[in-house]
Amino acid sequence: MSAYIPVELKRKVRDRFQNCCAYCRTAELLSAAIFEFEHIIPLSAGGETVFKNLFSFFGYLG
């Protein structure tokens, strides 16, 4: 299940991870891949679409 994540919330998550992939720490500017946003605690397990429950990563990892 996916959830809408507002643009402002995505910006805050990007800032938290300094525009780097949460997994490999590669800067977004150094990759052709596009960031995706994911829930740390999945929605299916009761997680919410809030700042502290989101991270960014390159889509090719998922």
Backbone hydrogen bonds, N-H to C=O, Kabsch-Sander energy under -0.5 kcal/mol:
donor,donor_aa,acceptor,acceptor_aa,energy
10,K,6,P,-2.2
11,R,7,V,-2.3
12,K,8,E,-1.9
13,V,9,L,-2.1
14,R,10,K,-2.6
15,D,11,R,-2.4
16,R,12,K,-2.2
17,F,13,V,-1.8
18,Q,15,D,-1.5
19,N,14,R,-3.1
20,C,17,F,-1.3
21,C,26,T,-2.1
22,A,56,S,-2.7
25,R,21,C,-1.8
28,E,19,N,-3.0
30,L,27,A,-1.4
31,S,28,E,-1.6
36,E,57,F,-3.3
38,E,55,F,-2.5
40,I,53,N,-2.5
45,A,42,P,-1.4
46,G,43,L,-1.9
47,G,42,P,-2.6
50,V,48,E,-1.6
53,N,50,V,-1.9
54,L,51,F,-1.5
55,F,38,E,-2.0
57,F,36,E,-2.2
59,G,34,I,-2.0
61,L,58,F,-2.1
62,G,59,G,-1.2
